[in-house]
Amino acid sequence: MPITTLAHLSELLQRLPVGQSRAIPYSVYQVLFPPGEPDEGARVLAFRFAGEHGCVIENQPRALQVVFTKKTSHPVAPREKAS
């Protein structure tokens, strides 16, 4: 089943075993983290999302994909915005 929402990606990353990876093509990355690669804002959001799911993220421009790799089963808690 293709990834179409952040909720779906979140579920997949939560179930991903430590050490395993999940690649998503740039076309999907663009939908999930607009406007997509190479936007710095999209990269920041994707990096934060990965950390919240115990993953690191790797951009693979030659393959036109972004890879999430599970590094820990204890993800980083999301930071609250300062008011």
BAGUVEX-885887 format. One line per 8 residues: their letters; for each residue z, y, x of C-alpha. Coordinates in steps of 0.2 Angstrom, whole numbers, plus 5000, padded with zeros to 4 digits. Layout:
N
A = Z/Y/X  ...
REM end
This chain:
83
MPITTLAH = 5000/5000/5000  4995/5017/5008  5008/5030/5011  5006/5044/4999  5023/5053/4998  5038/5057/5010  5049/5046/4999  5037/5031/5002
LSELLQRL = 5037/5035/5021  5056/5037/5020  5058/5020/5012  5047/5012/5025  5056/5020/5040  5073/5015/5033  5067/4996/5032  5059/4997/5049
PVGQSRAI = 5068/4986/5062  5074/4995/5078  5061/4994/5091  5046/4993/5078  5034/5006/5075  5023/5012/5060  5007/5022/5063  5000/5034/5051
PYSVYQVL = 4983/5042/5052  4981/5061/5054  4974/5061/5036  4990/5055/5029  5001/5065/5041  4991/5081/5035  4996/5077/5017  5015/5073/5021
FPPGEPDE = 5017/5087/5034  5005/5101/5029  4994/5108/5036  4994/5093/5048  4990/5092/5067  4990/5103/5078  5001/5115/5067  5018/5118/5076
GARVLAFR = 5027/5119/5059  5021/5102/5054  5027/5095/5070  5044/5102/5068  5046/5095/5051  5039/5078/5056  5051/5078/5071  5066/5082/5060
FAGEHGCV = 5060/5069/5047  5059/5056/5061  5076/5060/5068  5084/5058/5050  5077/5041/5050  5082/5035/5067  5065/5037/5074  5055/5046/5087
IENQPRAL = 5038/5052/5084  5023/5051/5096  5006/5060/5093  4991/5050/5098  4976/5062/5097  4964/5049/5104  4968/5037/5090  4970/5051/5077
QVVFTKKT = 4987/5045/5072  5006/5049/5073  5018/5034/5077  5036/5033/5071  5046/5021/5082  5063/5016/5076  5076/5019/5090  5093/5017/5081
SHPVAPRE = 5100/5011/5064  5111/5026/5064  5100/5041/5060  5104/5059/5063  5111/5067/5048  5100/5082/5041  5106/5099/5047  5110/5111/5033
KAS = 5102/5128/5034  5113/5142/5039  5116/5155/5026
REM end
